[in-house]
Amino acid sequence: MRDSHPVGTGIEAGRRRRVRAAALGAFAAVLAGGIALAAFGGTGDGGGQETRQGPGGRPPSASPSPTPVWDRHPESLAAVGDSITRGFDACSLLADCTRVSWATGSDTGVDSLAGRLLDDPSGDSWNYARSGSVMADLPRQMKRAAGREPDMVTVMSGANDACQPTVARMTSVDDYRESFREAMRTLRKESPKTQVYVASVPDLKRLWSEGRANPMGERIWRLGICQSMLRDAKSVTEAAEERRQEVYERVVAYNRVLEQECAEDLRCRYDGGAVFSYRFTEAELSDWDWFHPSKQGQRKLAELAYRRIVAD
């Protein structure tokens, strides 16, 4: 698969079947320019009806809840979200590397979701994620993805909503929910039968805990990565602990939103908190920023997604 799929191949393709310390100065300059770096990490299907009296005053048999519509073998796939899905900092410093994307990558060492699911991953998958994006950007990405009418769309978005300069600037839970709803409405209007796989937001506190012992990682974090969580990485003051806990709780709330909203759509499947719960190791974090997934980390994301998508 190419590092990016051309957009101009038309709707017909969709209908067919889905990157070190030597560069710290550059890193700081880009961060100052406003690039937000993303980070790593059950559903219920509802619907009931009021019971009415049947003939003879007897209640009729209870109507079953709507059955989720889920095809475990999609033929095309589009990805939306942030820098994790773009493979940012997995191959080289401050660069996307979509060939190792967990969702649409072509690198056999990653064995992406598209590679596992599709007969023709290079022709039938598209990556519309953008590094630095937040949930408010998802509706626009979803509109582009819907234009392909893919069998499935993957969503991983929310780390940047929590990774802000201060906790006060984190996206509110209400705004996060409304943006996700708008993205889903956009998809359903443009491509009503497309399935949606929603990955949970990674546990940013777990990533802080894993990377803070690395001197180089701590040095890089000082340049501006996810300051709501990573500022003063070695501090154990009450204020620092409270700040990290507030970020943690916001991520938990975001994931609750994803679970609840996905449960309202029969063609949506949440990962059940798999990404949030996974204990990423140092080897699964980027050698460039100790925060984004490395190639190994991308492979693990693909494994988690595939397992959930093909489950009964």
N, C-alpha and C positions, 0 to 999 in steps of 0.2 A: 504494500500500500504506500502511496505517496505520502509526504509529510502533511499535505493538505489536499483535499479533494476539490477540484474546480467546481465553482458554483454554477457556471454557465452550461453545464451539460443538460440542463432542462429537467422538467418534471418527469420525462419519460424514464430516466434512470431510476427514479424512485419507484416508479410503477413497475419497472423491470424486475426487480427482486432485490439491502443496508451495510533539558543541561550546571581563583581560590583565594587565598588571602592576597595573592599578587594583584588581584583586581579589585581590592576593597574600595579604592578610590572611585572606580567606575560604578561599583555597587551603590555607594553612598549617593553618587550623583543621580543615579536612576531613581533610587528611593525618594530622594528629595523632589524629583520630578513628579512624583505622585503615583508610581506603580504600587498598587496594593498587592501583596503576596498572599496567596491562599495557603491553607494548611490542609493536613489530612482531616477526618471524622468525625412487632406484629401488627400486623394490620388487622383491621376488622372490617368486615363487609356487611353493611346494614341494610335495613329496609324492612318494615313490617306494615301490616294493614290492620285497620280496625276490624274487630270481630263482629259480624252481623248474624242475625238469626236466620237459619235456613228453614226449609219447609217443615211444618209441624212444630216450630218453636225450637228445634234443635240447632245448636251452633254448627255451622259447616266445618269441614276439615280446615285446619289452619293453613293459610296460604304460605308457601315457603318464601324465604327471603330471596331477593334476586341473586342469582348465581354469578360470581365473577366470570368475566369472559377473558380467558388468558391462553394465548398460544405460546407454547414453550419453544417454538421453532420459527422465529421471524425470518423473513427473507431480506429485510433491509433495516438499517439502523442509523439514527442521527443522534449526536451527542450535544448537549448544552450544559453550561456551567462556567466554572472559573479556571484558574491556572493549573489545578490538579489535572483536569481533563485535557489540558493542552500539553502536559508533560513538562511544565516549566521547571528549569534547573535540574532536570534529570540527566541531560547529556552534556550541557555546557553552561557557563555562567550567564545568567540573565537572558535566557533564550527559551522559547517554546521548543519542544521536541515531540511533535505529534506522532512520530513513528513509534514512540514508546507509550503512547496514551493507553491507559487501561481500557478505554471504551472503543477506540477506533484504530489503534496502532497496528503497524505491520511487522514490528520486530518480533521474531519468533521467540526470543528470550522472554518476552512479556506475555505472548499468547493472549492478545486482547480479547475483549468480549466479542467484537465483530469477527475476529479470527475463529473463535470457538463456535459461533452461532451461524455464520453466513457461508453460503457456497462461494460467493464472489465478494469478499470483504473490501477489496480495492475499488470495486465498481458500485457497491451497494451500501456504503457507509459514508457519513459526512460529519465533520467536526465543526460545530458552530460555537463552541465554548470560547471565552475570551479571558485572558489573564487580567486579574484585577477586578473582575465583574462582581457585582453583588446581586442579591435577589431581585432588586428593582430592575435589573437589566434582563432578567429572564424572559419577560414577555416578548421583547424584540428578538431575542435568540430563538424563542419558540416559534415565532412567526416564520422565520427563515427555515427552520427545520420542517415545519408543517408544509411548506411549499414543495417539499420532496414527497409528501404523503408516505412517509416511511412506515413500516410495520411496527417499529418501536422507537421511542425516544428515551435516552438515558439522561437523568438529571442529577447533578452534584453541585449544589450551590448553598452557601451560607457561612463558610469559614471567613470570608472577607467582611461579612456583616458583623461578625464578632471581633475580627482583627482590625481594630481601629486605633488611632493615636491615644484615645482615652476611653474609658468605659461609658462615659456620657455620650459618646458619639456612636455607640453601637446601634444597629438598626433595632427599632422597637419590635416587639413580638407582633403587635397588630399590623404594622407596616409590612413585616415579613410575610405574614399570612395573606394579606391582600395582594401582594405582588405574586405570590405563588398561585393564588386563585385566578388572577388575571392571566397568567401564563397558561393555566389549564383551560380557561375559557377560550383563549386564542387558539390553542391547539384543537379544541373540540369544534370550533367554528370552521377551521380550515381543513382539518383531517380527523373527522370524528371517530374513525375506527383504529387510530394509532394507539398502541399500548405504551404505557409510561412506566419505566423502572426508576424509582427514586432512592438514591443513596443517602444515608444519614450523614449529618455534619460530623467531621472527626472530633475526637476529644482533644481540644487544644491544650488542656492542662496536662494530659498524658504526654503530649509532645514536648512541653516545657520540661517535664520531669525527666524525660529521656535525653534531651539535648543539653541540658544545663551543665552537665559534668564535662562537656567537651569545650576546652579553652577557645578553640577557633570558632565554634558555634556561638558561644557567648559573645565573642568579639564582634561577630557579624550581626548578631541580634541587636547590638547597641546602635547599629546604623539605621534602625527604624522598622524592623520586621515585627508586625503584630504586637505593638507596644502595649496594648490593653492587657495582654497576657505575659509578654516576654521582657518588658522593662524591668531593670534591676533583677536579672534572672536568679542571682544567688541570694537575694534578700529574703529573710524569713521574718520580717517585721509583721506586726498585726495588720498594718495597712496594706502591705504587699500581698499577704495571704487573703485578705478580704477582697482585694481587686481581682486576684486570680479566681477566687470562688465565684465572684459575680459574673465573670466571663463564662466560667463553666456552667453556671445555672442558666445563662442566656442560651448557650448551645443546647442544653437539655430542652429548653422551651422551644427552640427552633425545631428540634427533632420531633417534639410532640405535635407541632403544627403539621409537619410533613406527614406524620402517621395519620393524624385526624383527617386532613384534607384528601390524602390519597384514598382513604377508606370510603370516601364519598363517590369515588369514580370506579365503576366496575372494571375498567381497563387499566387500572393503576395498581402497581405493586411496590410497597415500601420494603426496604431491606431488613426491617425488624430491628434496626439499631446495630447491624453487623459492623459497619465501618466505625461507628462511634465506640463500640465495645472492643474492637480489635487492638491488641497491644503491639503497636508498631515498634520494631527494634531499630537500633542505630544503623544497621546495615540497610534498612528499608527507608532511610532518610537521605536526602540529597547531600553529597559531599560539598556542595557549594553553599548551602544555607542551613543545613541541618533542620529543615522544617518541611519542605516539600517532599513528596515521595521520590525516592530513587527509582531506578529501573526495577529493582526487586520489589519496592513498595508498589509500583504500578502493577506488577504481576499479581501481587496479593489482592489489590483492589479488583482486578479482573476475575480472580478466583472467587472472591466473595460475591460479586455480582452474578456470575454464571451460576453459582450454586443456588442462589435465590430465584433466579429467573426460570430455571428448569425444574424447580421443586414442584411437587404435586400441590 
